[in-house]
Amino acid sequence: MGKKYKWHKIADSLNEIEFASNNIAVVDLDGKNICLGKSNEGVFAFAYKCPHAGGILAEGFIDALGNIVCPLHRYKYNMANGRNVSGEGYYLKHWPVQINEDGVFVGIEETGGLFGLFK
C-alpha cells in the first residue's frame, strides 16, 4: 500500500513564491517554516534547519548536482529523498510537492499513530 498524503496549499502559483538568488524559498506550512528548493529536476520541500547542527538551510545553496548544502558545515542532502550525500549519516526531512492549476501543494504523510504527526 502506498503512502497517503494530506495536501497543504502553500501558494496559488509558483510565481507567487519568492525564491532567493540561491533558488531557495522559505514558506509557511501550517505555522512552521519549511524550505522550497528549485533545481533542474523540479521543486522540492524540505526542513528549514539542518538535522546536524540546526543550520538554516535557506542560507545555504544548491550545488551543481541539485543537493542542498548547509551553510554551517557544508553537509549535503538530496532534496528529493533527504539522503545525506556527503556521508555523515544524517537524514533531511522532506515532503512531496505538487504544482497544478489549483496551486502549489506540499504533502504531509498521514499516519495512524501519534509519532508521525507533523505538529
N, C-alpha and C positions, 0 to 999 in steps of 0.2 A: 504494500500500500504506500502511495506517495505522500509526501508532506502536504499538509493543508496550511494555508496562509490566510490571515486576516489582512486585507489590503488597506493601507492608510494613505489617503491623498495628501501629498506634500506641496503640490503646485498645480495650477491649471494647465501649464505647458512648461517644457524645458527652458524656453526663452525667459520665463519668469524667474528662474533660479539664477542668482548672481554667483557665477564661478569666478574665483580669483585668477590671477595670471598663471598660477600653478595648476589650473584646471581642477581645483578642489573648492567645494562649497560647503558651508555649514547650514543645515536645515533643522527645523524643529519637527520632531516626531513624537507626538503625544507628550509634550512638555520636556523632552530630552533632546539635547543636541546630538546629531549624528553628522557624518560627512558623506558627501557625494563626490565621487571621483570620475572624471571623464577621460577616456583614453580612446585609442583607435578601435578597441574591442567593444566599447559601449559605455554605459553609465552604471556605476556600482555604488551601493550604500554600505558603509562600514562604520565602526565605532569612532567616536570623537577622540578618544585617548588610546595611546599605545598600551597594550597589555603588559609590556615590560616595566616601564617606569613612569607611565602616565603622560608621556609627551603628547602635545596637542597635534594630531595628525594633519589638521588643516594648515599648520605652519610648516609641514614637510613638503615633499614634492613627489611627482610620479616619474619614475625613471623610464628609460627608453623601452624597457620590456613591459611597461604597464603596471609595475608594482608601486605601491605606496611606500615611501621611505620616511621613517620617523625622524624629526629634526634633532632629537636628543642624542641618540646613539647609532643612527643610520640603520636600524633594523628594517628589513624589507618584508612586505606582505603582499601576496597575490590578492588583488581586490575582489576577484570573482569567487574565491573559495576560502580566503582567510589564512591560507598556509604561509608559514614563516619561511621565506625562500632564502634567507641569509644564514639559516642553520641553527638558530638559537633555541628552537623548540617551542616558541610561543604560538598562540592561535589568535587571530584577529576576528572578533565578532563581525559578521557581515549579514546583509539581507538582500533578497532579490529586488530588482527594480523593474516595474512595468511602465512603459510610456505608450499611451494611446490617445485617441481623440478626446477622451474624458479628462485626461490629465496625467500627472506623474504620480505613481504609487510605489510605496515600499511595503513589502510583505513581511509580516511578523508571524512566525510559525505558531500555529495553535497546538497546544499540548493539553493533556488531560490532568496534569499534576501541577502543583504549586511551584516546583523547582524550575520549570521552563518559562514562567511568566516573564513578560518584558518589564513590567513595572516593579 
